Amino acid sequence: MNKPALYHKSHSSVKEDAGQLLTKFAEKLQWRSDGGDHLLEIGCGPGDVSMGYLYPLMPENYGKLIFSDVSTKMLDFFEKNYDLPKKCHLKQIDIVGANSLPTDMLGQFDHVIPCLVLHWIPDNRTALENIFKLLRPEGGDCILIFFGYNNIFEANHIISSNPKWSQYIKNVNRFVSPLHHSQNPKETFCKMMENSGFCNISIELNQGIYYYDNFENFKENIIPVCGIFDFIPKSRHDEFLEDYFNVMAKTTAKKLGLPLKDSMYAVSSDMFVVYGQKRP
């Protein structure tokens, strides 16, 4: 995820679905009666979901809103393309890096919201433990929106096993959601939430399929989120994409029981939206 301009213009339907789920689940957030809520977004990316859906949810008298991302390229794009409202700030944070959480941010937030980011973090357990640490000691809550299954992950897994491409792809688990192969992903994630100290957990799973009209449109939308593409030599990009898209079509057809011709240029997915409260 190092192409902010491409990612900003792509996947509008995915971002709209995520934004609507965020708006729906925001009704569960325990807003402070005296105002002054502090909210942290993890994985803000180029800022479109942040400014289009998250910021409008904030009460008028909120205290602080921090948009964070591990990528400085994403944060730079955000800063250049959006006028940050008063009391909003950008911050680089690695939610799973060793000793990466700024000590002055621990226990400082009423709400923490990672949107479309946990599926790129192999170590979900550490991410959840760190989210817990960022919430106020007296309690706070979080909304997490991410993919459990996505046939992009499936394609990454399959094509990395192909001798034709495996020589270029290292540590493919970085590009496959940790819940992708789980037999009961809702139960697995709920248990991780409980073990991290969260309570009053609710999980909703939304199955979706996103169609892109043609090869060029599909390519424009897939490249920004296909991490393994960056490891392929430029001279073989077209050859790789042809193989990759064929794998994606086959996985969509298999998962949804569709003819192959109806699965071209499609992304099938299971999107999770999770709410949890910190146990004081």
C-alpha positions in Angstrom: 0.0 0.0 0.0 2.5 2.6 -1.2 0.6 4.2 -4.0 -1.6 6.8 -2.4 -2.8 8.5 -5.6 -3.9 5.3 -7.2 -5.5 4.0 -4.0 -7.3 7.3 -3.6 -9.0 7.0 -7.0 -9.7 3.2 -6.8 -12.2 0.9 -5.0 -14.9 3.6 -4.5 -17.6 0.9 -3.9 -15.5 -0.9 -1.3 -14.8 2.4 0.5 -18.5 3.4 0.3 -19.5 0.1 1.9 -16.9 0.5 4.6 -18.1 4.1 5.2 -21.7 3.0 5.5 -20.8 0.3 8.0 -18.8 2.8 10.0 -21.8 5.2 10.0 -24.1 2.4 11.1 -21.9 1.0 13.9 -21.0 4.5 15.1 -24.3 4.6 16.8 -22.8 2.1 19.3 -19.9 4.5 20.3 -20.1 5.7 23.9 -19.7 9.5 23.3 -18.8 11.5 26.4 -21.7 13.3 27.9 -19.4 16.4 28.6 -18.1 16.4 25.0 -14.4 16.5 24.4 -14.0 13.0 22.8 -10.6 12.1 21.6 -10.6 9.7 18.6 -7.8 8.0 16.8 -8.1 6.5 13.3 -5.5 3.8 12.5 -4.7 3.3 8.8 -6.2 6.5 7.4 -4.6 6.0 4.0 -5.0 8.9 1.6 -7.8 10.4 3.6 -11.0 9.8 1.5 -12.8 7.6 4.0 -11.4 9.7 6.9 -12.9 12.9 5.6 -15.9 11.5 3.8 -17.2 9.3 6.6 -15.3 9.5 9.8 -14.9 13.2 10.4 -18.7 13.9 9.8 -19.5 11.5 12.8 -17.6 13.7 15.3 -19.7 15.7 17.7 -19.4 19.4 17.3 -17.5 19.8 20.6 -15.0 17.0 20.1 -11.6 17.3 21.8 -9.2 15.8 19.3 -9.1 13.7 16.1 -5.9 12.1 15.0 -5.6 10.4 11.6 -2.7 7.9 11.7 -1.0 5.6 9.2 2.3 3.7 9.1 3.0 5.1 5.6 4.5 8.6 5.3 3.5 8.6 1.6 -0.2 8.2 2.6 0.1 10.9 5.2 1.8 13.3 2.8 -1.0 12.7 0.2 -3.6 13.3 2.9 -2.0 16.6 4.0 -1.6 17.9 0.4 -5.1 17.0 -0.8 -7.3 17.8 2.2 -7.7 20.9 4.5 -7.4 19.5 8.0 -10.1 20.9 10.2 -9.3 22.4 13.5 -8.4 19.9 16.2 -7.4 17.3 13.6 -3.8 16.1 13.3 -1.8 13.6 11.2 0.5 11.1 12.9 2.7 8.2 11.8 2.0 5.1 13.9 2.9 1.5 13.4 0.2 -0.3 15.4 2.3 -3.6 15.7 5.9 -2.3 15.5 8.1 -3.1 18.5 7.9 -0.3 21.0 6.3 1.8 18.3 3.4 3.4 20.3 4.1 6.9 21.4 4.1 6.8 25.2 2.2 10.1 25.3 -0.7 8.5 23.4 -1.2 5.5 25.7 -4.5 5.6 27.5 -5.5 8.9 25.8 -8.4 8.0 23.5 -12.1 7.5 24.0 -12.4 5.8 20.6 -10.0 4.0 18.3 -11.1 3.1 14.7 -9.0 1.0 12.3 -10.8 1.0 8.9 -9.7 -1.4 6.1 -6.3 -2.0 7.7 -6.4 -5.1 10.0 -6.4 -7.5 7.0 -2.9 -6.2 6.1 -1.6 -6.9 9.6 -0.6 -10.6 10.1 -0.3 -10.1 13.9 -3.9 -9.1 14.8 -3.3 -10.1 18.4 -0.7 -7.5 19.0 -2.7 -4.9 17.1 -5.7 -5.5 19.4 -3.5 -5.4 22.5 -2.1 -2.0 21.3 -5.6 -0.7 20.5 -6.6 -1.6 24.1 -3.5 0.3 25.4 -4.4 3.4 23.5 -7.9 3.6 25.0 -8.5 5.4 28.3 -8.0 3.3 31.5 -11.5 4.0 32.6 -12.8 2.5 29.4 -13.4 3.4 25.7 -14.5 1.6 22.6 -13.5 0.7 19.1 -14.9 -0.1 15.7 -12.8 -2.3 13.4 -13.7 -2.7 9.7 -11.6 -5.2 7.6 -11.7 -8.1 5.2 -11.7 -11.7 6.6 -11.9 -13.3 3.1 -11.0 -11.6 -0.1 -10.1 -13.3 -3.4 -7.1 -10.9 -3.7 -5.7 -12.7 -0.7 -6.5 -16.1 -2.2 -4.8 -15.1 -5.5 -1.7 -13.9 -3.5 -1.6 -17.3 -1.8 -2.1 -19.4 -4.9 0.2 -17.5 -7.3 3.0 -17.4 -4.7 3.1 -21.2 -4.9 3.5 -21.1 -8.7 7.2 -21.8 -9.5 6.9 -19.2 -12.3 6.4 -16.4 -9.7 7.5 -17.8 -6.3 11.1 -16.8 -6.9 10.0 -13.1 -6.6 7.5 -13.3 -3.7 8.9 -13.4 -0.2 6.8 -13.9 3.0 3.4 -14.0 1.3 1.7 -14.0 4.7 2.1 -10.2 4.7 -0.4 -10.1 1.9 -3.0 -12.6 3.2 -5.5 -11.7 5.9 -4.8 -13.7 9.1 -8.5 -14.8 9.1 -8.5 -15.8 5.4 -8.2 -19.5 6.0 -10.1 -19.7 9.3 -13.0 -22.2 9.5 -14.9 -19.9 11.9 -13.4 -16.4 11.5 -16.1 -14.7 13.7 -15.4 -17.0 16.6 -11.7 -16.7 16.1 -11.7 -12.9 16.1 -14.2 -12.7 19.0 -11.8 -14.8 21.1 -8.9 -12.6 20.2 -10.9 -9.5 21.3 -11.8 -11.1 24.6 -8.3 -12.2 25.3 -7.1 -8.6 24.6 -9.5 -7.3 27.3 -12.5 -6.2 25.3 -16.1 -6.8 26.2 -19.6 -6.1 24.8 -18.4 -7.3 21.5 -20.6 -7.4 18.4 -19.5 -8.7 15.0 -21.3 -8.4 11.7 -20.1 -10.2 8.5 -21.1 -8.7 5.1 -20.5 -10.7 1.9 -19.9 -8.7 -1.2 -18.8 -8.8 -4.8 -17.4 -5.9 -6.7 -17.4 -5.8 -10.5 -15.0 -3.8 -12.6 -16.0 -3.4 -16.2 -12.9 -4.3 -18.1 -9.2 -5.2 -17.9 -7.9 -1.7 -17.7 -10.3 -0.7 -14.9 -9.7 -3.9 -13.1 -5.9 -3.4 -13.3 -6.2 0.2 -12.0 -8.1 -1.0 -9.0 -6.0 -4.1 -8.2 -2.5 -2.7 -8.5 -2.7 -0.4 -5.5 -3.7 -3.2 -3.2 -1.7 -6.0 -4.7 1.5 -5.9 -2.5 3.2 -8.8 -4.3 3.0 -6.8 -7.6 5.9 -4.6 -6.3 8.2 -7.6 -6.3 7.6 -8.6 -9.9 10.2 -7.3 -12.5 8.7 -4.5 -14.7 9.5 -6.5 -17.8 7.1 -9.2 -16.6 4.2 -7.0 -15.3 1.8 -7.7 -18.1 2.5 -11.5 -18.0 2.0 -11.5 -14.2 -1.2 -9.6 -14.3 -2.7 -11.9 -16.9 -2.0 -14.9 -14.7 -3.1 -13.1 -11.6 -6.5 -12.1 -13.0 -7.1 -15.6 -14.3 -6.5 -16.9 -10.7 -8.8 -14.3 -9.3 -11.6 -15.2 -11.7 -11.3 -18.9 -10.9 -11.4 -18.2 -7.1 -14.5 -16.0 -7.5 -16.2 -18.6 -9.6 -15.5 -21.4 -7.1 -16.5 -19.4 -4.0 -19.7 -18.1 -5.4 -20.7 -21.0 -7.7 -20.6 -18.8 -10.8 -19.6 -19.6 -14.4 -16.0 -18.4 -15.1 -17.3 -15.9 -17.7 -19.3 -14.2 -15.0 -16.4 -14.0 -12.6 -14.0 -12.0 -14.7 -12.9 -8.6 -13.3 -14.6 -9.3 -10.0 -13.5 -9.1 -6.3 -15.4 -11.3 -3.9 -15.0 -10.6 -0.2 -16.3 -11.0 3.4 -16.1 -7.6 5.2 -16.1 -7.6 9.0 -17.4 -4.8 11.1 -16.6 -5.2 14.8 -17.5 -3.2 17.9 -15.9 -3.7 21.3 -15.5 -1.9 24.6 -12.4 -1.7 26.8 -13.0 -3.5 30.1 -12.0 -0.8 32.7 
